[in-house]
Amino acid sequence: MYASPQFVCAAYGLAAVVAWGTSDFLGGYATRRANAFVFTAVVNLGGLLMVGTLATASHAPFLSWRGAAWVLAGGASGGSALAIFYRALSSGRMGLTAPVSAVLGAAIPVLFAMFTEGLPGRIPILGFAFATAGLWLITRTEDGGRPEGVGFAVLAGFGFAGFYLCLHQAGEGSVFWIATLSRTGGLVVTGLIVLAQRNFRDITPAGLRWGVLTGCIDSLGTILFVRASQTGRLDEAVVISSLYPAMTVLLARLVLKEHFTRWRFVGLLAALAAVPMIAAQ
C-alpha cells in the first residue's frame, strides 16, 4: 500500500519527537551537576562517534562542498543552541522552558517555508494552529509569571531555527553524512568555548556517560528529522518534530514529579491532534 509523503514525513517527525524529547530530558537533568558547554561538547562527541561510524559503514556518497558548508554551519548553530538550551533546562523547570525554544525555533523555519514553498493546504494550516496553541498551553504558568531560564530558552530557539534552515539546504544528501557534519560543527563550536573557559573538569564520570548516551539519542533524532524534511515540506517536518517538548514534559512529570496542570494536559492533546492534520493531504 502506498504511503503519502505527508504520512511518511509525519512518521519520521513523530519518531524525532521521541528521540529529541528523551535526549533533552537527559541533558537537562545531567547539566544540573555539570557545566552546560562541557556536557554539550561530550554530547556532540558521543553523537559524532555514532553517526560517523554509520556514515562510514553505509558507503554513502559524501555531500557536495556547498551542502557540507551549510550542514557545518547548521551544526555550529544547533550545537551552541543546545548548550544554551541545556543551561535553560537546568536553571528552570523543564516542563516550562523546553516549549519556549521549540515554538520560536519552529516559527522562523515555518515562515521561511511558507514564503519559499507557498502555503500548505487548509487542514495542515489548521494543524499548525493546533500545534502552536498546544505548545503555548504547555508553556503557560499558572501565576502568569515568567519561568526561570526562559531567557536562555529564547536564545536557544533562534539557534535551533538556524539549525533547521541550514540542514534543509543540504537537500537529498546522505542522512548519515548530514548528521555527522552537523555533529562536527557542534563539537567545534562547543569545544572552542570549553577551551576558552579553561573548564575541563566540571563534569563527573557519570556525567560523561550520560553525555555520550544523550548524544547518541539526539543524533538519532537529527537523522529522523532530516528524513522528515527530505520526504515532506520543511514546515511540516519542523512543526511535527518541534513537538518534542511533549515528551520532555511527560518524562519530567513521571521521573521528576513536576506539576502537571490541566491546561498542560489540554496542550498535549492539542499537540497530538495537530499531527494528523499536518499529515493530511
C-alpha positions as CSV (number, residue, x, y, z in Angstrom):
1,M,0.0,0.0,0.0
2,Y,1.3,3.4,-1.0
3,A,2.1,5.9,1.8
4,S,1.7,9.6,1.0
5,P,4.8,11.9,1.5
6,Q,2.8,13.7,4.2
7,F,2.3,10.5,6.2
8,V,5.9,9.4,5.9
9,C,7.1,12.9,6.9
10,A,4.8,12.8,9.9
11,A,6.0,9.3,10.9
12,Y,9.7,10.4,10.8
13,G,8.8,13.6,12.7
14,L,7.0,11.7,15.5
15,A,10.0,9.4,15.9
16,A,12.2,12.5,16.1
17,V,9.9,13.8,18.8
18,V,10.6,10.7,21.0
19,A,14.3,10.9,20.4
20,W,14.8,14.6,20.9
21,G,12.3,14.8,23.9
22,T,14.2,12.0,25.6
23,S,17.7,13.5,24.9
24,D,16.5,16.9,26.2
25,F,15.3,15.4,29.4
26,L,18.5,13.6,30.0
27,G,20.6,16.6,29.0
28,G,18.6,19.0,31.2
29,Y,18.8,16.6,34.2
30,A,22.6,15.9,33.8
31,T,23.6,19.6,33.4
32,R,22.2,20.3,36.9
33,R,25.6,18.9,38.0
34,A,27.8,19.8,35.1
35,N,28.9,22.8,33.0
36,A,26.5,23.1,30.1
37,F,29.2,23.6,27.4
38,V,31.4,20.8,28.7
39,F,28.4,18.5,28.8
40,T,27.3,19.6,25.3
41,A,30.9,19.0,23.9
42,V,30.6,15.5,25.3
43,V,27.1,15.1,23.7
44,N,28.5,16.2,20.3
45,L,31.5,13.9,20.6
46,G,29.3,10.9,21.6
47,G,26.9,11.6,18.8
48,L,29.7,12.1,16.3
49,L,31.2,8.7,17.1
50,M,27.9,7.0,16.4
51,V,26.8,8.8,13.2
52,G,30.4,8.9,11.9
53,T,30.5,5.1,12.2
54,L,27.1,4.8,10.5
55,A,28.2,7.1,7.7
56,T,31.4,5.2,7.0
57,A,29.7,1.8,7.2
58,S,26.9,2.9,4.8
59,H,29.4,3.8,2.0
60,A,27.0,6.6,1.1
61,P,28.5,9.4,-1.2
62,F,29.7,12.5,0.6
63,L,27.9,15.7,0.3
64,S,28.8,18.5,-2.1
65,W,31.1,21.2,-0.7
66,R,28.2,23.6,-0.7
67,G,25.9,21.2,1.2
68,A,28.7,20.3,3.6
69,A,29.3,24.0,4.4
70,W,25.6,24.5,5.1
71,V,25.4,21.5,7.4
72,L,28.6,22.6,9.3
73,A,27.0,26.0,9.8
74,G,23.8,24.4,11.0
75,G,25.7,22.2,13.4
76,A,27.5,25.2,14.8
77,S,24.2,27.0,15.3
78,G,22.5,23.9,16.7
79,G,25.5,23.0,18.9
80,S,25.7,26.4,20.6
81,A,21.9,26.5,20.9
82,L,21.9,23.0,22.6
83,A,24.3,24.2,25.2
84,I,22.2,27.3,26.0
85,F,19.1,25.1,26.0
86,Y,20.6,22.7,28.5
87,R,21.5,25.7,30.6
88,A,17.9,26.8,30.4
89,L,16.6,23.4,31.4
90,S,19.0,23.1,34.3
91,S,18.1,26.6,35.7
92,G,14.4,26.4,35.3
93,R,11.6,23.9,35.2
94,M,11.9,21.5,32.2
95,G,8.2,21.5,31.5
96,L,8.1,25.2,31.0
97,T,11.4,26.2,29.4
98,A,11.5,23.4,26.7
99,P,8.4,24.6,24.8
100,V,9.6,28.2,24.6
101,S,12.6,27.3,22.4
102,A,10.5,24.8,20.5
103,V,7.9,27.4,19.5
104,L,10.5,30.0,18.5
105,G,12.7,27.5,16.7
106,A,9.8,26.3,14.7
107,A,8.1,29.6,13.9
108,I,11.1,31.0,11.8
109,P,11.5,28.0,9.5
110,V,7.8,27.7,9.0
111,L,7.5,31.3,7.9
112,F,10.5,30.7,5.6
113,A,8.9,27.6,4.1
114,M,5.6,29.3,3.5
115,F,7.4,32.2,1.7
116,T,9.6,29.9,-0.5
117,E,7.3,26.9,-1.0
118,G,3.9,28.5,-0.8
119,L,1.1,27.9,1.7
120,P,0.1,24.3,2.5
121,G,-3.5,23.1,2.5
122,R,-6.2,24.4,4.9
123,I,-6.1,21.3,7.1
124,P,-2.3,21.5,7.6
125,I,-2.5,25.2,8.4
126,L,-5.2,24.3,11.0
127,G,-2.7,21.7,12.3
128,F,-0.1,24.4,12.7
129,A,-2.5,26.4,14.7
130,F,-3.3,23.5,16.9
131,A,0.4,22.7,17.4
132,T,1.1,26.4,18.3
133,A,-1.8,26.5,20.8
134,G,-0.7,23.2,22.3
135,L,2.8,24.3,22.9
136,W,1.6,27.6,24.3
137,L,-0.7,25.8,26.8
138,I,2.2,23.6,27.8
139,T,4.3,26.7,28.3
140,R,1.9,28.9,30.3
141,T,2.4,29.4,34.0
142,E,-0.5,29.4,36.5
143,D,0.6,32.6,38.2
144,G,1.3,34.5,34.9
145,G,5.0,35.0,35.8
146,R,8.0,34.2,33.6
147,P,9.7,30.9,34.5
148,E,13.4,31.0,35.3
149,G,15.6,30.1,32.4
150,V,13.2,31.4,29.7
151,G,15.7,34.0,28.5
152,F,18.2,31.2,27.7
153,A,15.4,29.3,26.0
154,V,14.6,32.2,23.7
155,L,18.3,32.4,22.6
156,A,18.3,28.6,22.0
157,G,15.2,29.0,19.9
158,F,17.0,31.3,17.4
159,G,19.9,28.8,17.3
160,F,17.5,25.9,16.6
161,A,15.9,27.8,13.8
162,G,19.3,28.3,12.2
163,F,19.9,24.6,12.6
164,Y,16.6,23.6,10.8
165,L,17.2,26.1,7.9
166,C,20.8,25.2,7.3
167,L,20.2,21.4,7.3
168,H,17.4,21.9,4.9
169,Q,19.9,23.4,2.4
170,A,21.7,20.0,2.2
171,G,18.9,18.7,0.1
172,E,18.8,15.0,-0.6
173,G,22.2,14.1,0.7
174,S,23.0,11.1,2.9
175,V,21.3,11.5,6.3
176,F,24.3,9.9,8.0
177,W,26.8,12.3,6.5
178,I,24.4,15.2,7.3
179,A,24.2,14.1,10.9
180,T,28.0,13.6,11.0
181,L,28.8,17.0,9.7
182,S,26.2,18.5,11.9
183,R,27.8,17.0,15.0
184,T,31.2,18.1,13.8
185,G,30.1,21.7,13.6
186,G,28.5,21.4,17.0
187,L,31.7,19.9,18.5
188,V,33.9,22.6,17.0
189,V,31.9,25.5,18.4
190,T,31.3,24.0,21.9
191,G,34.9,22.7,22.1
192,L,36.3,26.2,21.4
193,I,34.1,27.6,24.1
194,V,35.3,25.0,26.6
195,L,38.9,25.7,25.6
196,A,38.3,29.5,26.1
197,Q,36.7,28.9,29.5
198,R,39.5,26.5,30.5
199,N,37.0,24.5,32.4
200,F,37.7,20.9,31.6
201,R,36.8,19.1,34.8
202,D,33.4,20.4,35.6
203,I,31.7,17.1,34.9
204,T,31.6,13.8,36.7
205,P,32.3,10.4,35.2
206,A,28.6,9.7,35.4
207,G,28.0,12.9,33.5
208,L,30.4,11.7,30.8
209,R,28.4,8.5,30.4
210,W,25.1,10.4,30.3
211,G,26.5,12.8,27.8
212,V,27.6,10.1,25.4
213,L,24.1,8.4,25.7
214,T,22.4,11.8,25.2
215,G,24.5,12.5,22.1
216,C,23.6,9.2,20.5
217,I,19.9,9.7,21.2
218,D,20.0,13.3,20.0
219,S,21.8,12.3,16.8
220,L,19.2,9.7,16.1
221,G,16.6,12.5,16.3
222,T,18.6,14.5,13.8
223,I,18.7,11.6,11.4
224,L,14.9,11.2,11.7
225,F,14.3,15.0,11.3
226,V,16.4,15.1,8.1
227,R,14.4,12.2,6.7
228,A,11.2,14.0,7.6
229,S,12.4,17.2,5.8
230,Q,13.5,15.2,2.8
231,T,10.2,13.4,2.3
232,G,7.9,16.3,3.0
233,R,7.7,20.1,3.3
234,L,10.1,21.9,5.6
235,D,7.3,23.5,7.6
236,E,5.6,20.1,8.2
237,A,8.8,18.4,9.3
238,V,9.7,21.3,11.6
239,V,6.3,21.7,13.2
240,I,5.9,18.0,14.0
241,S,9.4,17.5,15.1
242,S,9.2,20.5,17.3
243,L,6.5,18.8,19.4
244,Y,9.4,17.1,21.3
245,P,8.7,19.2,24.5
246,A,5.6,17.0,25.0
247,M,8.0,14.1,25.5
248,T,10.2,16.1,27.8
249,V,7.2,17.3,29.8
250,L,5.9,13.7,30.2
251,L,9.3,12.5,31.4
252,A,9.6,15.4,33.8
253,R,6.2,14.5,35.2
254,L,6.9,10.8,35.5
255,V,10.5,10.9,36.7
256,L,10.9,14.3,38.5
257,K,7.2,14.6,39.6
258,E,6.9,18.1,38.2
259,H,3.5,19.6,38.5
260,F,1.2,18.8,35.6
261,T,-1.8,21.2,35.3
262,R,-5.0,20.5,33.4
263,W,-4.1,23.2,30.9
264,R,-0.8,21.4,30.1
265,F,-2.8,18.2,29.6
266,V,-5.1,20.1,27.2
267,G,-2.0,21.4,25.4
268,L,-0.6,17.9,25.0
269,L,-4.0,16.8,23.5
270,A,-3.9,19.7,21.1
271,A,-0.4,18.9,20.0
272,L,-1.4,15.2,19.4
273,A,-4.4,16.4,17.4
274,A,-2.2,18.6,15.2
275,V,-0.2,15.7,13.9
276,P,-2.8,14.0,11.7
277,M,-3.9,17.5,10.5
278,I,-0.4,18.4,9.4
279,A,-0.1,15.0,7.7
280,A,-3.3,15.4,5.8
281,Q,-3.1,15.8,2.0
